[in-house]
Amino acid sequence: MMNGENRQIYHDINAQTQLLGIIGYPLSHTMSPLMHNRAFQAMEINAVYIAFPFANASEALGTLEKIGVQGLSVTIPHKEAVLSLVKEIDPLAKAIGAANTLKRLPGGAWHASNTDGWGAWRALTGGDGALSWHRALILGTGGAARAVAFTLAEKMPELGFMFASRDEGRSQRLMQDLRRAFGNRFFWIQSAKLGEEPSFCHDFDLVVNVSPVGMYPDVLHSPLSRRCIFAHQTVFDTIYNPESTLLLQFAQEAGARTVLGKEMLLYQGVRQFEIFTGSPAPIDVMRDALR
C-alpha cells in the first residue's frame, strides 16, 4: 500500500495518458519524476513521468520510441550522444554540443533542446539578472558546463572565464567553440594547479562547479579546497545530491554567497515542463516536491 505522500503523485492512467521520462545511467537518485509528476497532477494534465535507466543512448531512444514516449529529460552520460540520434536540434543546443531535453515531433522524430543554461541563470540571478560578475571560474568542461558557459557568455558580454578540468582535449574543444561564438575571453587551466596556488582563485567573483566531484556517494571531496574560496565570491554548485556539498560548506565558512544545485534542477525542469506541455509550469509545486 502506498503512503499518503506517494499517493499524491499518482492518478488514474488510461489509454490517453502521455508517457514522458528521463534517460541516463545510473538514475537511482533522480528527483525529476517526483517534480514532474507533482506538476502534472497540479495542472490536471494526463501524463506520467518515469525514470528509464539506459546505459546506451541509442538503445534508449530506439526502445522508448516503440512504446510511445513523447518527451524525455536527458542526463549523464547521454547529453552529448543524443545529438547524433535526433532529427532536429535547437540552435543553442547545437552550439553547446549537448541536449538535456527531447520532445517528439508530430511525425515521430525527436527535437533536441537544452534548458540547463537557462536553469543555471535563473538559479544564479533569481530571474531578475541584477547581479553582475567580472571573472568566472568554471569547474568542469562536460555537457552541463558547456550549457552554463554559453548561457553566461551570451547574457554577460563583459564576463571573463577560466575553466578548470583534467581533460585537456575536451577543454580545448570547448575553448575553440566559445571563442568562435563570443571572442577571446575564455581560458583553461589544469584543475590540479588550483590547489597549488590558492591565491589564484581570489581573482574570481563567480565560482561554478559543473563537475561531478562532491556528488553522492563521493560526499567527502570538493573540487576546491577551503583556501581557494573567499568571502566576495558567489559559489554555485550544480550538484543537488547532497544538497549541501562540501564545496558549499567551505563557501559558507568563508562567508561567500552560495547557490544550491536544486535551484538549477528546479528551473531547468520548469523550462522542460513548458516544452513538454506548452503550459506555464507550477513553480511552487515543483519547488515543494524537491523539498
Backbone bond lengths (Angstrom), bond angles and torsions (degrees), N, CA, C in turn:
res aa  C-N    CA-C-N  psi(-1)  N-CA   C-N-CA  omega(-1)  CA-C   N-CA-C  phi
1 M - - - 1.470 - - 1.533 109.43 -
2 M 1.324 117.33 136.59 1.451 120.79 179.11 1.516 109.99 -78.70
3 N 1.337 115.82 145.61 1.456 118.20 175.63 1.526 109.78 -78.19
4 G 1.332 116.06 175.43 1.458 120.46 -174.22 1.506 113.16 -61.58
5 E 1.359 116.66 -37.13 1.455 119.07 -178.05 1.525 110.73 -67.07
6 N 1.342 117.32 -43.90 1.462 119.91 -178.69 1.521 111.86 -67.41
7 R 1.332 118.36 -33.68 1.454 120.38 180.00 1.524 112.08 -59.83
8 Q 1.340 115.91 -27.63 1.452 119.10 -176.25 1.528 112.83 -67.08
9 I 1.321 119.16 -23.06 1.456 119.34 -173.22 1.527 112.36 -97.56
10 Y 1.332 118.24 1.35 1.446 121.07 -179.68 1.533 110.66 -112.08
11 H 1.315 115.32 153.27 1.455 120.90 173.96 1.522 106.68 -143.97
12 D 1.316 116.22 175.73 1.460 119.73 179.36 1.528 109.94 -64.56
13 I 1.316 116.89 124.94 1.459 122.67 177.61 1.520 108.44 -97.15
14 N 1.339 116.41 130.70 1.455 120.45 -177.88 1.526 109.90 -136.52
15 A 1.316 116.34 -169.77 1.467 120.61 -174.99 1.523 112.68 -67.34
16 Q 1.325 117.96 -17.54 1.465 121.13 -179.90 1.536 113.05 -96.69
17 T 1.316 118.00 -2.36 1.466 121.37 -177.59 1.526 110.45 -65.79
18 Q 1.325 116.53 125.83 1.462 121.23 176.05 1.517 109.48 -79.82
19 L 1.315 116.10 142.03 1.459 122.07 -179.41 1.523 109.76 -109.16
20 L 1.335 115.76 123.91 1.458 122.67 177.17 1.529 107.86 -131.79
21 G 1.325 116.57 173.12 1.457 117.29 179.35 1.507 113.13 178.78
22 I 1.319 114.87 -165.39 1.452 122.57 -179.70 1.517 108.87 -131.25
23 I 1.349 116.42 137.43 1.453 120.91 174.61 1.528 109.31 -113.96
24 G 1.309 115.83 145.02 1.454 123.72 179.86 1.511 107.75 168.24
25 Y 1.338 115.39 179.77 1.461 117.92 178.27 1.520 109.54 -160.02
26 P 1.338 117.87 122.43 1.472 127.07 -3.51 1.526 111.53 -81.45
27 L 1.329 116.40 172.50 1.469 120.92 -179.80 1.526 112.18 -130.83
28 S 1.304 117.27 18.76 1.465 119.59 -172.76 1.525 113.22 -65.77
29 H 1.337 118.21 -19.45 1.466 119.80 -176.89 1.531 112.88 -116.35
30 T 1.336 117.48 13.49 1.461 118.45 -178.49 1.525 111.35 -68.25
31 M 1.335 115.48 139.59 1.465 121.75 177.32 1.519 112.10 -102.27
32 S 1.324 117.19 -2.49 1.464 120.61 -175.70 1.526 113.39 -61.25
33 P 1.350 120.39 -41.64 1.470 118.35 179.13 1.523 113.13 -59.93
34 L 1.309 117.08 -41.94 1.465 119.85 178.97 1.523 110.56 -61.97
35 M 1.336 116.55 -46.18 1.458 121.52 -176.75 1.536 111.10 -63.70
36 H 1.328 117.74 -46.82 1.463 120.27 -176.14 1.529 112.27 -74.12
37 N 1.325 117.40 -38.84 1.467 118.89 179.44 1.523 111.67 -65.37
38 R 1.318 117.47 -38.16 1.468 119.64 175.35 1.524 110.50 -62.43
39 A 1.333 115.71 -39.35 1.469 119.68 179.96 1.531 111.21 -67.23
40 F 1.328 117.64 -41.77 1.461 120.35 177.30 1.527 110.69 -59.77
41 Q 1.330 115.73 -43.24 1.463 119.64 -179.47 1.528 111.09 -63.65
42 A 1.332 116.42 -44.62 1.463 120.58 -177.65 1.529 111.17 -63.09
43 M 1.326 116.83 -35.34 1.466 121.41 -177.85 1.529 112.31 -92.84
44 E 1.346 116.76 2.96 1.468 122.91 -179.43 1.528 111.28 55.07
45 I 1.338 114.93 45.24 1.459 122.06 177.00 1.523 108.61 -99.68
46 N 1.317 116.64 129.64 1.455 121.96 -176.97 1.527 109.84 -81.46
47 A 1.321 115.76 80.48 1.461 121.81 -178.03 1.511 108.55 -151.16
48 V 1.329 115.93 156.45 1.454 122.00 176.12 1.519 108.39 -136.83
49 Y 1.322 116.53 144.37 1.470 123.55 -172.83 1.523 108.08 -122.32
50 I 1.345 116.73 124.98 1.462 122.79 -170.44 1.524 110.39 -128.06
51 A 1.322 117.11 148.84 1.465 122.19 173.79 1.526 109.65 -83.31
52 F 1.348 116.14 128.81 1.457 122.56 178.50 1.531 108.97 -119.16
53 P 1.325 118.35 94.06 1.470 120.55 -176.83 1.523 112.67 -79.97
54 F 1.325 116.60 93.31 1.467 122.91 176.88 1.530 108.81 -111.38
55 A 1.322 116.59 134.07 1.458 120.53 176.33 1.526 111.58 -82.06
56 N 1.333 117.47 -18.13 1.452 122.48 -177.44 1.527 109.62 -120.00
57 A 1.332 116.89 124.28 1.456 120.77 -175.25 1.521 112.27 -67.60
58 S 1.323 117.99 -40.75 1.459 121.01 180.00 1.527 111.16 -63.46
59 E 1.322 116.07 -42.62 1.460 119.84 177.27 1.527 110.69 -63.32
60 A 1.332 116.69 -39.06 1.457 120.82 -179.72 1.528 110.93 -60.73
61 L 1.338 116.88 -52.27 1.466 119.22 -176.72 1.521 111.55 -66.26
62 G 1.333 116.98 -39.98 1.457 119.62 179.14 1.516 112.22 -61.22
63 T 1.318 116.76 -42.05 1.462 121.37 -179.61 1.523 111.33 -70.56
64 L 1.324 116.99 -45.98 1.457 120.95 -173.95 1.530 112.51 -72.77
65 E 1.325 117.35 -26.89 1.460 119.70 172.55 1.526 110.64 -61.38
66 K 1.319 116.13 -39.97 1.472 121.01 -176.46 1.521 112.39 -66.13
67 I 1.331 117.20 -29.73 1.467 119.09 -178.46 1.530 112.20 -98.77
68 G 1.342 116.19 8.87 1.459 120.12 170.45 1.508 116.63 81.63
69 V 1.334 118.24 24.84 1.462 120.23 176.83 1.529 109.37 -64.97
70 Q 1.348 116.38 132.98 1.459 121.75 -173.61 1.528 114.14 -99.80
71 G 1.311 117.56 -20.47 1.460 120.23 -178.83 1.510 110.80 -156.72
72 L 1.338 116.20 146.43 1.455 120.73 -177.94 1.527 111.39 -139.41
73 S 1.319 115.79 137.01 1.451 121.57 161.62 1.526 106.32 -85.25
74 V 1.317 116.49 148.28 1.470 120.99 -178.02 1.520 108.37 -126.29
75 T 1.323 116.34 127.98 1.457 119.92 179.19 1.522 109.85 -129.60
76 I 1.342 116.14 -174.60 1.457 122.80 -176.93 1.524 109.96 -53.00
77 P 1.354 119.29 132.89 1.473 128.56 8.07 1.534 113.25 -107.95
78 H 1.324 119.36 29.06 1.471 121.57 -167.92 1.524 115.57 -104.87
79 K 1.330 119.14 0.06 1.463 120.31 -170.95 1.528 113.31 -62.03
80 E 1.314 117.11 -34.50 1.460 119.94 179.05 1.529 111.21 -88.50
81 A 1.317 116.46 -37.38 1.465 120.52 -175.60 1.526 112.87 -63.92
82 V 1.337 118.28 -32.82 1.476 119.41 -174.95 1.522 112.92 -66.94
83 L 1.328 117.65 -21.20 1.465 118.99 -176.95 1.525 112.02 -63.08
84 S 1.310 117.35 -30.32 1.469 119.94 179.58 1.522 112.14 -82.71
85 L 1.333 116.95 -0.74 1.463 121.06 -174.52 1.520 113.40 -113.01
86 V 1.332 117.33 0.42 1.460 120.26 -174.70 1.524 110.55 -116.27
87 K 1.339 115.49 163.30 1.460 120.77 -177.04 1.522 111.98 -86.59
88 E 1.342 117.50 -42.48 1.465 121.51 -176.48 1.517 110.37 -122.11
89 I 1.331 116.51 140.00 1.465 121.99 -179.52 1.521 108.70 -129.73
90 D 1.316 116.43 127.01 1.457 122.04 174.67 1.541 109.09 -58.08
91 P 1.346 119.25 142.12 1.471 120.93 -177.40 1.540 113.48 -55.58
92 L 1.338 117.52 -38.83 1.461 119.15 179.76 1.521 111.01 -66.90
93 A 1.329 117.17 -44.27 1.463 120.47 177.96 1.523 110.58 -61.44
94 K 1.324 116.66 -37.50 1.460 120.65 178.89 1.521 110.69 -65.21
95 A 1.327 116.55 -43.23 1.467 120.30 178.64 1.529 111.20 -65.50
96 I 1.317 116.09 -40.72 1.464 120.97 179.56 1.521 110.66 -66.93
97 G 1.337 116.10 -37.15 1.455 120.63 -175.94 1.508 112.87 85.14
98 A 1.326 116.67 20.58 1.469 121.26 -179.68 1.521 108.73 -157.59
99 A 1.332 115.80 149.66 1.467 122.03 177.49 1.516 109.17 -131.86
100 N 1.326 115.51 145.35 1.472 119.38 175.44 1.531 111.51 -121.37
101 T 1.347 117.18 4.67 1.462 121.18 -176.99 1.521 109.74 -141.52
102 L 1.333 116.40 128.73 1.459 122.19 175.59 1.522 108.70 -125.31
103 K 1.333 115.87 135.60 1.457 120.81 176.48 1.521 108.77 -130.81
104 R 1.347 115.88 137.05 1.465 120.12 178.93 1.514 110.20 -72.96
105 L 1.319 115.59 133.21 1.451 122.60 175.21 1.529 109.35 -82.91
106 P 1.344 118.36 163.21 1.466 120.87 -178.78 1.525 113.59 -53.09
107 G 1.318 117.93 -33.45 1.453 120.29 179.98 1.516 114.32 -82.09
108 G 1.340 116.89 -4.87 1.456 120.70 177.48 1.510 115.16 106.50
109 A 1.350 118.31 -14.10 1.456 120.82 179.43 1.532 109.91 -77.44
110 W 1.335 115.93 169.24 1.466 121.30 -178.61 1.525 111.53 -99.92
111 H 1.332 115.86 143.13 1.465 123.12 170.26 1.519 107.95 -112.50
112 A 1.339 116.87 129.96 1.468 121.81 -176.09 1.519 110.92 -107.22
113 S 1.325 115.84 139.03 1.465 121.54 174.84 1.524 108.62 -144.53
114 N 1.326 116.12 177.26 1.466 120.17 -177.32 1.524 109.83 -137.12
115 T 1.327 116.53 120.35 1.467 121.14 179.59 1.521 112.07 -109.06
116 D 1.334 118.24 2.31 1.470 120.58 -177.92 1.528 112.05 -61.97
117 G 1.333 116.01 -46.10 1.460 119.15 -178.30 1.518 112.10 -64.19
118 W 1.337 116.24 -41.88 1.474 120.48 177.81 1.520 110.03 -61.95
119 G 1.341 115.99 -41.42 1.463 120.00 178.89 1.515 111.92 -64.34
120 A 1.331 116.67 -40.05 1.467 120.40 178.49 1.523 110.98 -65.55
121 W 1.318 117.02 -41.71 1.466 120.98 -179.87 1.522 111.18 -63.40
122 R 1.329 116.49 -44.68 1.463 119.61 178.01 1.531 111.34 -63.97
123 A 1.320 116.37 -38.77 1.459 119.78 178.95 1.529 110.90 -64.22
124 L 1.313 116.95 -41.88 1.464 121.45 -177.34 1.517 112.50 -71.11
125 T 1.309 117.74 -39.92 1.458 121.39 -170.29 1.523 113.99 -105.91
126 G 1.331 117.83 -11.80 1.449 119.84 -173.69 1.510 112.56 71.52
127 G 1.344 116.59 10.42 1.457 120.87 177.03 1.511 114.64 94.19
128 D 1.357 117.72 -11.25 1.465 117.24 -176.70 1.524 112.96 -96.03
129 G 1.330 117.86 -12.49 1.453 120.42 177.07 1.516 114.11 65.60
130 A 1.325 117.79 16.20 1.462 120.59 -173.86 1.525 112.78 -77.21
131 L 1.329 117.64 -25.93 1.457 120.52 -177.95 1.527 110.18 -74.98
132 S 1.331 115.49 153.61 1.465 119.45 179.03 1.518 109.22 -142.35
133 W 1.316 113.92 147.92 1.457 120.94 176.90 1.520 108.37 -135.05
134 H 1.340 115.93 162.01 1.460 120.92 -178.78 1.523 112.30 -108.71
135 R 1.348 116.34 -38.84 1.467 119.57 -178.81 1.523 108.70 -137.28
136 A 1.323 115.95 131.21 1.458 121.31 -178.30 1.520 110.29 -114.89
137 L 1.332 115.28 136.89 1.456 122.54 172.91 1.525 107.28 -107.06
138 I 1.320 117.37 115.23 1.461 122.72 -178.37 1.524 108.19 -106.49
139 L 1.329 116.70 121.63 1.455 122.19 -177.85 1.524 109.10 -98.19
140 G 1.335 116.12 102.35 1.455 121.46 -177.09 1.515 111.09 120.17
141 T 1.334 116.40 152.74 1.471 120.84 179.63 1.531 111.72 -137.50
142 G 1.329 117.41 24.17 1.461 122.04 178.33 1.514 112.38 -79.58
143 G 1.332 116.19 -164.27 1.455 121.51 -175.57 1.510 113.61 -60.88
144 A 1.339 117.90 -43.94 1.461 120.25 179.78 1.522 110.98 -68.53
145 A 1.340 116.73 -36.48 1.467 120.08 177.27 1.525 110.64 -62.17
146 R 1.316 116.57 -39.15 1.465 120.48 177.99 1.521 110.73 -62.82
147 A 1.328 116.77 -42.16 1.461 120.65 -179.75 1.520 111.08 -63.83
148 V 1.328 116.73 -45.33 1.467 121.14 179.66 1.520 110.24 -63.32
149 A 1.331 117.06 -44.41 1.460 121.01 -176.69 1.520 111.64 -65.07
150 F 1.334 117.78 -46.35 1.466 120.11 -179.31 1.528 110.88 -62.57
151 T 1.322 116.83 -39.01 1.466 119.78 -178.79 1.519 111.21 -69.17
152 L 1.330 117.48 -47.70 1.464 120.65 179.38 1.528 111.01 -63.01
153 A 1.329 116.68 -40.57 1.461 119.73 -179.21 1.524 111.47 -64.21
154 E 1.322 117.09 -37.78 1.459 121.04 179.64 1.528 111.41 -69.92
155 K 1.325 116.63 -40.46 1.463 121.02 -174.87 1.528 112.83 -83.42
156 M 1.341 117.63 -21.52 1.468 121.04 -176.89 1.530 108.82 -130.31
157 P 1.332 117.66 84.46 1.469 121.22 -174.23 1.526 114.63 -62.88
158 E 1.341 118.36 -19.94 1.461 120.58 -178.27 1.519 112.74 -95.61
159 L 1.317 118.18 -1.72 1.460 121.87 -176.14 1.525 110.43 -77.92
160 G 1.342 115.92 129.53 1.453 121.55 174.81 1.524 110.09 -95.68
161 F 1.318 117.36 151.82 1.467 121.66 -173.89 1.521 111.62 -128.19
162 M 1.333 114.99 138.72 1.460 122.36 166.83 1.523 107.21 -125.89
163 F 1.314 117.02 127.16 1.459 122.15 178.00 1.519 109.43 -104.61
164 A 1.324 115.97 138.99 1.462 121.89 176.64 1.519 108.32 -119.41
165 S 1.336 115.56 123.80 1.455 120.50 -177.63 1.517 109.50 -158.61
166 R 1.334 116.26 158.94 1.458 121.05 176.05 1.521 111.75 -88.13
167 D 1.332 117.20 -19.85 1.459 122.00 -173.91 1.527 110.19 -93.47
168 E 1.321 116.69 97.63 1.461 120.39 -175.00 1.525 112.13 -66.76
169 G 1.344 117.04 -40.58 1.461 119.66 -178.41 1.517 112.08 -61.86
170 R 1.329 116.73 -48.29 1.469 120.96 179.33 1.522 110.38 -64.17
171 S 1.324 116.28 -39.17 1.468 120.62 -178.77 1.520 111.25 -64.18
172 Q 1.329 116.98 -43.72 1.455 119.87 -178.88 1.524 111.36 -66.43
173 R 1.323 117.04 -36.22 1.470 119.56 176.18 1.521 110.85 -63.51
174 L 1.343 116.23 -40.61 1.465 119.70 178.27 1.521 110.59 -65.18
175 M 1.353 117.79 -42.23 1.464 120.42 178.76 1.532 110.04 -58.73
176 Q 1.323 116.83 -44.67 1.468 120.52 -179.46 1.525 111.40 -61.63
177 D 1.314 116.98 -43.86 1.463 120.81 -178.71 1.523 111.14 -64.90
178 L 1.324 116.77 -43.15 1.461 120.47 -179.19 1.525 111.50 -69.18
179 R 1.310 117.48 -41.96 1.462 120.21 179.67 1.519 111.28 -65.12
180 R 1.327 115.21 -36.01 1.473 119.34 177.99 1.530 110.71 -64.12
181 A 1.321 116.78 -35.98 1.463 120.86 -176.86 1.523 113.36 -87.05
182 F 1.351 117.30 -34.90 1.465 119.40 -168.81 1.530 115.03 -129.67
183 G 1.313 118.85 0.22 1.459 119.40 179.52 1.526 112.80 98.87
184 N 1.305 114.68 -176.92 1.465 121.11 -169.71 1.535 112.04 -92.32
185 R 1.334 116.52 69.35 1.464 120.53 176.34 1.523 111.48 -129.70
186 F 1.327 116.02 28.15 1.456 121.56 -176.05 1.528 109.98 -130.02
187 F 1.335 115.76 130.02 1.450 120.96 -176.29 1.530 109.43 -138.25
188 W 1.334 115.44 165.70 1.460 120.93 -174.84 1.519 110.12 -135.83
189 I 1.342 115.77 146.75 1.455 122.62 177.14 1.525 108.44 -140.52
190 Q 1.314 116.64 146.75 1.462 120.19 173.87 1.526 108.72 -63.18
191 S 1.332 116.89 130.33 1.468 120.17 -175.52 1.525 112.35 -59.86
192 A 1.325 117.68 -30.60 1.471 120.37 -179.50 1.527 111.78 -62.29
193 K 1.327 117.88 -27.98 1.460 120.86 -177.20 1.524 113.04 -71.52
194 L 1.334 117.25 -20.53 1.467 119.76 179.61 1.520 110.75 -63.07
195 G 1.339 116.80 -37.82 1.460 120.21 179.47 1.501 113.17 -71.07
196 E 1.350 116.21 -24.85 1.460 120.03 -178.84 1.527 111.70 -77.22
197 E 1.322 117.47 -29.60 1.460 121.58 -177.80 1.530 110.06 -133.42
198 P 1.345 117.61 75.52 1.469 120.00 -176.44 1.525 113.82 -60.39
199 S 1.345 117.66 -27.74 1.468 119.58 -179.68 1.530 111.06 -64.57
200 F 1.334 116.89 -22.63 1.471 121.71 177.56 1.522 110.42 -58.20
201 C 1.343 116.53 -33.91 1.461 120.92 -176.17 1.523 112.63 -72.18
202 H 1.332 117.28 -17.28 1.461 120.41 -175.72 1.521 112.27 -63.11
203 D 1.320 117.04 -25.97 1.462 120.91 -176.73 1.531 113.28 -72.59
204 F 1.327 116.46 -12.57 1.459 119.63 -176.27 1.529 110.81 -98.17
205 D 1.346 116.09 132.55 1.462 118.79 178.01 1.530 111.95 -102.46
206 L 1.335 117.46 -6.04 1.460 122.17 174.25 1.525 108.46 -131.28
207 V 1.329 115.75 126.44 1.467 121.75 177.39 1.524 107.47 -123.37
208 V 1.336 116.34 125.33 1.466 121.17 -179.51 1.525 108.90 -125.75
209 N 1.315 116.78 120.24 1.463 120.15 174.13 1.520 109.56 -93.39
210 V 1.331 115.82 115.39 1.451 121.18 176.34 1.533 108.98 -119.91
211 S 1.320 116.11 19.41 1.458 122.18 174.48 1.527 108.67 -95.96
212 P 1.351 118.46 166.13 1.468 119.91 178.14 1.523 113.85 -83.94
213 V 1.327 118.49 2.87 1.461 120.76 -177.02 1.531 109.75 -67.41
214 G 1.330 116.26 122.10 1.453 121.56 -177.49 1.511 113.97 103.32
215 M 1.358 116.76 -7.72 1.463 121.19 179.93 1.526 109.96 -76.23
216 Y 1.336 116.18 145.45 1.461 120.88 176.38 1.525 109.89 -54.20
217 P 1.349 120.00 133.23 1.479 126.62 7.82 1.527 114.51 -92.55
218 D 1.335 117.53 8.15 1.469 121.82 -176.71 1.529 110.90 -84.74
219 V 1.338 117.46 52.17 1.456 121.59 -169.15 1.526 113.98 -79.47
220 L 1.323 118.48 -9.18 1.466 121.49 -177.05 1.524 112.26 -95.04
221 H 1.335 117.01 8.74 1.461 120.14 -179.95 1.523 110.76 -121.05
222 S 1.339 114.25 151.86 1.462 121.89 177.68 1.528 108.30 -132.68
223 P 1.339 118.52 144.02 1.462 120.12 177.32 1.523 113.47 -70.75
224 L 1.352 116.32 -15.55 1.467 121.78 175.43 1.524 109.31 -131.81
225 S 1.314 115.78 148.61 1.464 120.10 175.22 1.525 110.03 -84.16
226 R 1.320 116.02 168.71 1.471 120.80 176.53 1.518 111.69 -54.52
227 R 1.326 116.28 -38.52 1.462 121.27 -173.79 1.524 112.53 -67.71
228 C 1.333 117.09 -13.79 1.463 121.09 -177.31 1.528 113.22 -97.41
229 I 1.330 117.69 6.41 1.467 121.06 -175.45 1.527 108.88 -121.83
230 F 1.366 115.43 138.10 1.458 120.37 -173.14 1.533 110.56 -133.79
231 A 1.325 114.79 158.88 1.460 121.31 -171.38 1.532 113.28 -63.68
232 H 1.322 118.65 -28.14 1.471 120.53 -176.16 1.527 112.76 -79.12
233 Q 1.316 117.78 -2.75 1.460 120.94 -172.34 1.531 112.99 -92.16
234 T 1.320 115.36 154.18 1.463 123.23 162.59 1.521 106.65 -100.07
235 V 1.333 116.65 123.78 1.462 121.39 -177.82 1.529 108.29 -115.40
236 F 1.312 115.45 119.15 1.462 122.87 -176.56 1.522 108.31 -119.08
237 D 1.338 117.09 118.82 1.455 121.41 176.04 1.519 108.00 -108.33
238 T 1.324 117.52 117.44 1.465 120.61 -176.49 1.530 112.20 -74.87
239 I 1.333 117.68 -9.50 1.466 121.17 175.33 1.530 108.83 -68.42
240 Y 1.329 116.61 137.43 1.465 119.61 178.27 1.520 113.33 -118.61
241 N 1.320 118.14 -1.34 1.463 121.84 174.59 1.524 108.61 -135.40
242 P 1.368 117.55 100.94 1.465 127.01 9.30 1.533 112.35 -80.14
243 E 1.318 115.43 163.74 1.457 119.92 179.89 1.521 111.04 -65.20
244 S 1.327 116.97 -44.45 1.465 121.49 178.01 1.519 108.60 -105.61
245 T 1.328 116.32 94.22 1.457 121.10 179.88 1.527 110.00 -73.60
246 L 1.324 115.15 168.17 1.458 119.20 177.49 1.530 110.74 -61.82
247 L 1.338 116.85 -36.51 1.466 120.22 176.82 1.527 110.73 -58.88
248 L 1.328 117.44 -46.00 1.459 120.58 179.85 1.520 111.86 -67.18
249 Q 1.314 117.07 -33.57 1.462 120.11 176.13 1.534 110.57 -64.46
250 F 1.329 116.44 -42.45 1.472 120.20 175.94 1.531 110.38 -60.90
251 A 1.333 116.43 -41.68 1.462 121.03 -178.75 1.524 111.27 -64.57
252 Q 1.326 116.57 -41.74 1.465 120.04 178.01 1.520 111.09 -63.53
253 E 1.324 117.07 -41.08 1.465 120.98 177.99 1.531 111.62 -62.56
254 A 1.345 115.87 -32.99 1.466 120.31 -179.54 1.521 112.38 -81.09
255 G 1.332 117.45 -10.42 1.462 121.10 -177.93 1.508 113.88 86.54
256 A 1.330 117.56 13.98 1.468 121.43 179.25 1.521 111.01 -78.39
257 R 1.332 116.47 157.97 1.455 121.28 171.97 1.524 108.04 -75.42
258 T 1.320 117.14 135.54 1.460 120.75 -179.11 1.525 111.08 -117.74
259 V 1.329 115.71 148.16 1.462 122.92 176.87 1.523 107.67 -128.86
260 L 1.336 116.31 127.18 1.456 121.91 -175.61 1.527 111.94 -80.98
261 G 1.331 114.71 146.34 1.450 120.41 175.76 1.514 112.99 -63.20
262 K 1.339 117.16 -27.36 1.465 119.68 179.28 1.520 111.95 -62.62
263 E 1.329 117.45 -27.50 1.462 119.68 177.95 1.532 110.74 -68.06
264 M 1.317 116.58 -40.69 1.467 119.34 175.65 1.519 110.44 -66.36
265 L 1.340 117.02 -42.78 1.462 120.85 176.93 1.526 110.43 -56.60
266 L 1.327 115.99 -43.82 1.459 120.73 179.37 1.521 110.98 -60.13
267 Y 1.323 117.01 -54.32 1.461 119.64 -170.63 1.523 113.32 -74.22
268 Q 1.348 117.66 -31.99 1.465 116.45 173.98 1.528 109.41 -67.35
269 G 1.352 116.57 -32.78 1.458 120.74 176.34 1.519 112.45 -70.30
270 V 1.314 116.65 -36.47 1.467 121.12 176.06 1.531 110.16 -58.82
271 R 1.318 115.38 -46.82 1.475 118.97 179.74 1.527 110.75 -66.56
272 Q 1.331 117.39 -37.80 1.468 120.01 176.71 1.522 111.24 -62.22
273 F 1.313 116.59 -44.31 1.458 120.75 179.11 1.527 110.18 -56.22
274 E 1.318 116.98 -43.52 1.463 120.93 -179.98 1.521 111.57 -65.54
275 I 1.331 117.06 -36.48 1.469 120.83 176.92 1.523 110.14 -68.29
276 F 1.320 116.61 -44.03 1.467 120.95 -178.19 1.527 112.44 -64.54
277 T 1.341 116.57 -40.70 1.459 120.52 -168.72 1.523 114.76 -108.80
278 G 1.329 117.47 -22.81 1.454 120.40 -173.32 1.512 113.35 75.82
279 S 1.332 117.23 11.18 1.467 122.53 -178.50 1.529 110.53 -118.60
280 P 1.338 118.23 153.76 1.466 120.35 174.24 1.521 110.24 -60.85
281 A 1.321 116.38 141.87 1.468 121.09 -178.26 1.527 110.58 -83.03
282 P 1.343 117.75 143.53 1.468 121.67 174.43 1.536 109.71 -81.41
283 I 1.324 116.20 84.73 1.469 121.60 -169.91 1.525 111.79 -58.79
284 D 1.319 117.55 -44.06 1.470 119.89 -178.16 1.530 111.39 -63.29
285 V 1.312 116.90 -38.95 1.467 120.95 177.83 1.525 110.14 -63.26
286 M 1.325 116.58 -43.46 1.453 120.57 -178.37 1.525 111.35 -69.09
287 R 1.330 116.96 -37.36 1.467 119.75 176.10 1.511 111.11 -64.85
288 D 1.327 117.37 -43.00 1.480 120.85 178.56 1.517 110.47 -61.35
289 A 1.326 117.34 -37.57 1.466 119.97 179.33 1.512 111.19 -62.25
290 L 1.317 117.23 -39.06 1.467 120.69 -179.82 1.522 111.84 -71.09
291 R 1.313 117.70 -21.37 1.463 120.09 177.18 1.514 111.75 -73.76
